[in-house]
C-alpha cells in the first residue's frame, strides 16, 4: 500500500545493479570500482601536484614521482585494511566476536572512513620515514587528493542503496529498496557533494591561490577540519547504523563522536602550520 511518505518522494531510486558485470564466479562491483577510481585518479592528481614545482617551498616538491608510485600500494593497503578493521571496532565488534568469519565479509557492513583514515595515516608515517620524506608534506599530498576517493565512495554507497538518510518529506527524498516504504534523505549524495566536490575545490583553492603546500601541514589541517565539519553536518540527515543507533539525546551518532576529535586535530594542524610559517619567514 502506498504511504504518504512514499507519495512525497518525487525522485525514484535508480535501479542500478551493484554488479557491473559478472563472468562465472568473477564479479565486478561498483563499490570496488569506486575504490580503484579514487586511488588511481588521486594518484594522477598527486603526480600533477608534485610536478608543479611552483607550488612548493623553494621549488622543491616533498616527494619524487617514483616515490609516489611506490606509495600507491601502501595507500591501498592502508585504506582497505584500516577501513575494514575500523568498521569492525567502531560499528560491528559484537557481531564479529560472535561470528569471527564476519570480519572477512566486507560486503556485510563495509568500511569505515575513520578506520581508513587511521590506516592510511599509519602507512604514510612508515613510508615517509623509510624514504626520507617530510611527514607533514607527505600528509599534505595525500590530504589534497582524498576527497576524490570520498566522492566515488559515496556515489557507490548510493548505487548500492546503503547508508541512506533519515525519514524526509523533502521533494528530493528517495524511497530506497532496503530502507522500507518511506522516503529518506539521499545522505550519500550530500556526503559526495560536501566531503568530495566541495572539499576538493576548497583545498585546491588554498593550494593554487594561497600556496598552502608551502606551509607543511596546512592542507592536512584544512582537509581534516573540512571533513569533520561536513560529516557532522550530514549526520543530522543520515540514519545511524542499526546495531548502534543514537548514542545520546536522540541525535548524537557514532559518526559525530568520531569526527569531533578530527575537527579539533584539524584546527590544531592549521594553527601549527601557520606558526611554523611565521617562524620561517
GIFEN-V403836 format. One record per run of one state. SS is the DSSP state (hx for helix, st for strand, lp for the rest). FROM is the first residue (numbers start at 0). TO is the last residue. If there is no record, write none. Layout:
ss=SS from=FROM to=TO
ss=SS from=FROM to=TO
This chain:
ss=lp from=0 to=2
ss=hx from=3 to=7
ss=lp from=8 to=17
ss=st from=18 to=22
ss=lp from=23 to=24
ss=st from=25 to=28
ss=hx from=29 to=50
ss=lp from=51 to=51
ss=hx from=52 to=54
ss=lp from=55 to=55
ss=hx from=56 to=58
ss=lp from=59 to=63
ss=hx from=64 to=90
ss=lp from=91 to=91
ss=hx from=92 to=97
ss=lp from=98 to=98
ss=hx from=99 to=103
ss=lp from=104 to=111
ss=hx from=112 to=130
ss=lp from=131 to=133
ss=hx from=134 to=158
ss=lp from=159 to=163
ss=st from=164 to=164
ss=lp from=165 to=165
ss=st from=166 to=166
ss=lp from=167 to=172
ss=st from=173 to=174
ss=lp from=175 to=181
ss=st from=182 to=183
ss=lp from=184 to=185
ss=hx from=186 to=208
ss=lp from=209 to=210
ss=hx from=211 to=213
ss=lp from=214 to=216
ss=hx from=217 to=234
ss=lp from=235 to=236
ss=st from=237 to=237
ss=lp from=238 to=246
ss=st from=247 to=247
ss=lp from=248 to=250
ss=st from=251 to=251
ss=lp from=252 to=252
ss=hx from=253 to=279
ss=lp from=280 to=280
